[in-house]
């Protein structure tokens, strides 16, 4: 039995278009479908969903991405 693990890290720059990066996450997940996938994201995002005291625009985009 073979084991395949895919790890990736993504940085969401506060001045870059976040949708481009979330599309890259989708691409990674599709490529590795059916296998263990670990994605670490430095999101530069703030959201009350993850117990911050405010929500910024990146936080709102990440929220929408995660609940879809």
N, C-alpha and C positions, 0 to 999 in steps of 0.2 A: 504494500500500500504506500503510495506516495503522498506527501504532504506539501501543499503549496500555500505559502503565506505571502501576501503582498502588502507592503507598507509604503505609505506616501505621506509627505508633509506638504501643506499648502499654506501660504501666507496671503491673507486678504489685506492688501494695502488700503489704507483709508482713502487714498486719492484715485485708486483704480476702479474700474467697473466690476462690481461683485458678481454679476450674472455670468461673466466669462469664467470666473473661478468655480462657481457652482456647476457650470456646464462641464468643467474638467473633472469635478468629483463624480458627476454622472458617468462620464467616459471611463473613469477608473473602475467604478462599480460594475459597469457593463463588461469591461474587459476581464474582470476577475470574478464574474458571476459564478456562484457555486463554490467559491473558495473563501478561506478566511481573509478578511481585508481589514486593515487597520489604517485609518486616516487621521492624522493629527493636523488640526487647523489652528493657526494663530489668526483669529478672526478680526482683531481690532474692533470687535463689536461689543456693544453694550446693550443690555436688555434686562428689563425687570423680570423676564421669564427665567433667567438664570441668576436672579437675586441681586442684580445691580440696582442702583437707585435711579437710573435713567435709561432710556432707549435711544440709540442713535440710528442713523439711516442704514448702516451696515447691519446692526442688530435686527432691525425690522426685516431686511432682506433675508438674513440667516433664519430668523423665525419662520418666515413664509416657506423657505426651502425645506426646513426640517419637518413641518407639519403637512406637507403635500403628500 
